[in-house]
């Protein structure tokens, strides 16, 4: 899952098959923050944040998805135990 930000920012999430596997279970969820463990992948841990985007009348219409690789952080935490 190594895609440069210039190719992702502002694009519909549906354009990225790998990302759809991550966010598919959150269809219809307005906001969330979860950690997801991936099996058989170079990236083993992802933090996914979903936030509503509101218009000038404070009505939610779209959502912002932020996926962050936290594999190294998780690995160092496990090694410290």
Residue frames as a rotation matrix with the C-alpha (Angstrom) as fourth column:
UNK 1
0.583 0.812 0.000 0.00
0.812 -0.583 0.000 0.00
0.000 0.000 -1.000 0.00
UNK 2
-0.310 -0.757 -0.574 2.62
0.576 -0.631 0.521 2.49
-0.756 -0.169 0.632 -1.11
UNK 3
0.225 0.455 0.862 0.75
0.928 -0.370 -0.047 5.24
0.297 0.810 -0.505 -2.97
UNK 4
-0.802 -0.598 0.018 2.05
0.575 -0.779 -0.251 8.81
0.164 -0.191 0.968 -3.04
UNK 5
-0.343 0.681 -0.647 -0.14
0.506 -0.446 -0.738 11.51
-0.791 -0.581 -0.192 -1.49
UNK 6
-0.642 0.068 -0.764 -0.22
-0.511 -0.780 0.360 13.43
-0.572 0.622 0.535 -4.77
UNK 7
-0.844 0.319 -0.431 -2.11
-0.219 0.528 0.821 10.49
0.489 0.787 -0.376 -6.30
UNK 8
-0.564 0.600 -0.568 -4.58
0.767 0.635 -0.092 10.05
0.305 -0.487 -0.818 -3.45
UNK 9
-0.666 0.287 -0.688 -5.55
0.363 -0.682 -0.635 13.41
-0.651 -0.673 0.351 -1.94
UNK 10
-0.442 0.611 -0.656 -8.87
-0.655 -0.720 -0.229 14.61
-0.613 0.329 0.719 -3.28
UNK 11
-0.676 0.165 -0.718 -9.65
-0.548 0.538 0.640 11.37
0.492 0.827 -0.273 -5.09
UNK 12
0.431 0.883 0.189 -12.66
-0.840 0.315 0.443 9.14
0.331 -0.349 0.877 -4.39
UNK 13
-0.186 -0.496 0.848 -11.78
-0.801 0.577 0.162 6.22
-0.570 -0.649 -0.505 -2.11
UNK 14
0.662 0.548 0.512 -13.52
-0.171 0.775 -0.609 3.90
-0.730 0.315 0.606 -4.55
UNK 15
0.742 -0.451 -0.495 -10.61
-0.597 -0.111 -0.794 4.42
0.303 0.885 -0.352 -6.97
UNK 16
-0.340 -0.933 0.114 -8.32
-0.851 0.255 -0.459 2.41
0.399 -0.253 -0.881 -4.69
UNK 17
0.332 0.529 -0.781 -9.18
-0.268 0.847 0.460 -1.29
0.904 0.056 0.423 -4.39
UNK 18
-0.464 -0.569 -0.679 -6.84
0.510 0.456 -0.730 -1.85
0.725 -0.685 0.078 -1.42
UNK 19
-0.950 0.120 0.289 -8.42
-0.284 -0.716 -0.638 1.02
0.131 -0.688 0.714 0.48
UNK 20
-0.085 0.989 -0.117 -11.92
-0.789 0.005 0.614 -0.27
0.609 0.145 0.780 -0.25
UNK 21
0.021 0.029 -0.999 -11.06
0.313 0.949 0.034 -3.48
0.950 -0.313 0.011 1.61
UNK 22
-0.849 -0.414 -0.330 -10.23
0.446 -0.224 -0.867 -1.34
0.285 -0.882 0.374 4.66
UNK 23
-0.894 0.449 -0.001 -13.22
-0.403 -0.803 -0.439 0.97
-0.198 -0.392 0.898 4.62
UNK 24
-0.582 0.691 -0.429 -15.89
-0.191 0.397 0.898 -1.36
0.791 0.604 -0.099 3.23
UNK 25
-0.373 0.452 -0.810 -17.03
0.816 0.575 -0.055 -2.50
0.441 -0.682 -0.584 6.68
UNK 26
-0.641 0.071 -0.765 -17.58
0.508 -0.707 -0.491 1.17
-0.576 -0.703 0.417 7.63
UNK 27
-0.743 0.463 0.484 -20.13
0.358 -0.336 0.871 1.91
0.566 0.820 0.084 4.92
UNK 28
0.259 0.938 0.231 -22.64
0.329 -0.310 0.892 4.34
0.908 -0.156 -0.389 6.41
UNK 29
0.305 -0.232 -0.924 -20.56
0.945 -0.045 0.323 5.05
-0.116 -0.972 0.206 9.54
UNK 30
0.910 0.127 0.395 -20.30
0.216 -0.958 -0.189 8.82
0.354 0.257 -0.899 10.00
UNK 31
0.304 -0.853 0.424 -17.24
-0.796 -0.472 -0.379 8.86
0.524 -0.222 -0.822 12.27
UNK 32
0.991 -0.074 -0.115 -14.88
0.121 0.864 0.490 6.30
0.063 -0.499 0.864 13.76
UNK 33
0.199 -0.978 0.056 -11.32
-0.933 -0.207 -0.294 5.71
0.299 0.006 -0.954 14.92
UNK 34
0.932 0.136 0.336 -10.06
-0.229 0.939 0.256 2.12
-0.280 -0.316 0.906 14.81
UNK 35
-0.213 -0.973 -0.093 -6.86
-0.879 0.149 0.453 0.13
-0.427 0.178 -0.886 14.56
UNK 36
0.855 0.489 -0.172 -6.89
-0.503 0.702 -0.504 -2.63
-0.126 0.518 0.846 11.97
UNK 37
-0.137 -0.883 0.448 -4.44
-0.471 0.456 0.755 -5.53
-0.871 -0.107 -0.479 11.82
UNK 38
0.557 0.247 -0.793 -3.71
-0.831 0.171 -0.530 -6.82
0.005 0.954 0.300 8.33
UNK 39
0.402 -0.405 0.821 -2.60
-0.035 0.890 0.456 -10.35
-0.915 -0.212 0.343 7.58
UNK 40
0.107 -0.444 0.889 -0.17
0.851 0.504 0.149 -11.23
-0.514 0.741 0.432 4.79
UNK 41
0.853 0.149 0.499 0.74
0.400 -0.802 -0.444 -7.61
0.334 0.579 -0.744 4.01
UNK 42
-0.201 -0.961 0.189 3.86
0.617 -0.274 -0.737 -5.44
0.761 -0.031 0.648 4.15
UNK 43
-0.566 0.169 0.807 1.89
-0.573 -0.784 -0.237 -3.10
0.593 -0.597 0.541 6.39
UNK 44
-0.703 0.241 -0.669 0.65
0.451 0.879 -0.157 -4.98
0.550 -0.412 -0.727 9.45
UNK 45
-0.219 0.617 -0.756 -1.21
0.889 -0.192 -0.415 -2.28
-0.401 -0.763 -0.507 11.40
UNK 46
-0.596 0.161 0.787 -3.34
0.430 -0.763 0.482 0.64
0.679 0.625 0.385 10.16
UNK 47
-0.591 0.527 -0.611 -5.06
0.444 -0.420 -0.791 3.37
-0.673 -0.739 0.014 12.14
UNK 48
-0.582 0.502 0.640 -8.21
0.640 -0.203 0.741 4.43
0.502 0.841 -0.203 10.31
UNK 49
-0.654 0.420 -0.629 -10.04
0.282 -0.636 -0.718 7.64
-0.702 -0.647 0.297 11.16
UNK 50
-0.431 0.631 0.645 -13.36
0.791 -0.081 0.607 8.60
0.435 0.772 -0.464 9.59
UNK 51
-0.659 0.196 -0.726 -14.66
0.364 -0.762 -0.536 12.15
-0.658 -0.617 0.431 10.07
UNK 52
0.333 0.832 0.444 -17.75
0.882 -0.108 -0.458 13.83
-0.333 0.545 -0.770 8.64
UNK 53
-0.877 -0.461 0.133 -17.25
0.476 -0.801 0.364 16.77
-0.061 0.382 0.922 6.33
UNK 54
0.049 0.937 -0.346 -19.89
0.797 -0.245 -0.551 19.43
-0.602 -0.249 -0.759 6.82
UNK 55
-0.132 -0.008 0.991 -21.03
0.809 -0.579 0.102 22.27
0.573 0.815 0.083 4.60
UNK 56
-0.805 -0.244 0.540 -21.59
0.018 -0.921 -0.390 25.87
0.592 -0.305 0.746 5.61
UNK 57
0.106 0.911 0.398 -24.96
-0.729 -0.201 0.654 24.87
0.676 -0.360 0.643 7.16
UNK 58
-0.482 -0.457 0.748 -23.23
-0.855 0.431 -0.288 22.19
-0.190 -0.779 -0.598 9.29
UNK 59
0.708 0.688 0.159 -24.89
-0.603 0.706 -0.372 19.39
-0.368 0.167 0.915 7.33
UNK 60
-0.269 -0.809 0.523 -22.77
-0.330 0.587 0.739 16.29
-0.905 0.026 -0.425 6.83
UNK 61
0.652 0.471 -0.594 -22.49
-0.706 0.092 -0.703 15.23
-0.277 0.877 0.392 3.23
UNK 62
0.528 -0.582 -0.618 -19.20
-0.228 0.604 -0.764 13.48
0.818 0.544 0.186 2.70
UNK 63
0.961 -0.273 0.036 -16.62
0.053 0.310 0.949 11.79
-0.270 -0.911 0.313 4.89
UNK 64
0.375 -0.921 -0.108 -12.87
-0.833 -0.283 -0.475 12.16
0.407 0.268 -0.873 5.25
UNK 65
0.985 -0.139 -0.101 -10.89
0.165 0.934 0.317 8.91
0.051 -0.329 0.943 5.57
UNK 66
0.330 -0.934 0.136 -7.37
-0.892 -0.356 -0.277 9.00
0.307 -0.029 -0.951 6.98
UNK 67
0.970 -0.136 -0.202 -5.38
0.172 0.970 0.174 5.77
0.173 -0.203 0.964 7.01
UNK 68
0.439 -0.848 0.296 -2.04
-0.867 -0.486 -0.110 5.83
0.237 -0.209 -0.949 8.82
UNK 69
0.388 -0.425 -0.818 0.58
0.090 0.900 -0.426 3.09
0.917 0.092 0.387 8.93
UNK 70
0.491 -0.191 0.850 1.26
-0.844 -0.344 0.411 2.38
0.214 -0.919 -0.330 12.61
UNK 71
0.803 -0.173 -0.570 3.15
0.074 0.978 -0.193 -0.89
0.592 0.113 0.798 12.09
UNK 72
-0.213 -0.977 -0.021 6.44
0.217 -0.026 -0.976 0.37
0.953 -0.212 0.217 13.54
UNK 73
-0.338 0.169 0.926 4.74
-0.804 -0.563 -0.190 1.92
0.490 -0.809 0.326 16.58
UNK 74
0.724 0.677 0.131 2.85
-0.661 0.626 0.414 -1.29
0.199 -0.386 0.901 17.29
UNK 75
0.581 -0.577 -0.574 5.98
0.270 0.802 -0.533 -3.43
0.767 0.155 0.622 16.84
UNK 76
-0.470 -0.805 0.362 8.02
-0.088 -0.365 -0.927 -1.28
0.878 -0.468 0.101 19.24
UNK 77
-0.015 0.563 0.826 5.23
-0.958 -0.244 0.148 -1.43
0.285 -0.790 0.543 21.82
UNK 78
0.899 0.339 -0.276 5.11
-0.289 0.935 0.205 -5.21
0.328 -0.104 0.939 21.59
UNK 79
0.206 -0.915 -0.346 8.91
0.349 0.399 -0.848 -5.43
0.914 0.054 0.401 21.94
UNK 80
-0.409 -0.358 0.839 8.85
-0.533 -0.653 -0.539 -3.22
0.741 -0.668 0.076 25.07
UNK 81
0.548 0.730 0.409 6.56
-0.773 0.255 0.582 -5.65
0.320 -0.634 0.703 26.91
